[in-house]
Amino acid sequence: RGQVTSSCSSQRLAKLTAAVLLAKDVPVYLFSRYVPTPFVPYAVQELKAVAGVMITASHNRKEDNGYKVYWENGAQITSPHDKEILKCIEECVEPWNG
């Protein structure tokens, strides 16, 4: 679902996520259409990826839309991985050059 305040749709957020990863030479597989959530963890395992991201429209309020991140085993991330990812994000808030 689109966000009025940011003008960001799920499709745009997926493309931005892919672009950020590609900018750092991380290989990306991007579905060409909307898919059910279980497709992502399945693809992570099938493609032997190190992680997967699902841009999700929450079943709750639209403000709860966001990311689901899957580890290389196809399971949704849990502690300590979630905390380490958040720590890395908070340590690198400046935009990259270029």
MOWO-V187116 format. One record per backbone hydrogen bond with DSSP energy under -1.0 kcal/mol. NH is the residue of the N-H (numbers start at 1). CO is the residue of the C=O. Records with the same first field share a line. If there is no record, write none. Layout:
NH: CO + CO
//
This chain:
3: 8
7: 3
13: 9
14: 10
15: 11
16: 12
17: 13
18: 14
19: 15
20: 16
21: 17
22: 18
23: 19
25: 22
26: 21
39: 36
40: 37
42: 38
43: 39
44: 40
45: 41
46: 42
47: 43
49: 44
52: 70
54: 68
56: 66
64: 61
65: 62
66: 56
68: 54
70: 52
71: 75
74: 71
77: 69
81: 78
82: 78
84: 80
85: 81
86: 82
87: 83
88: 84
89: 85
90: 86
91: 87
92: 89
//
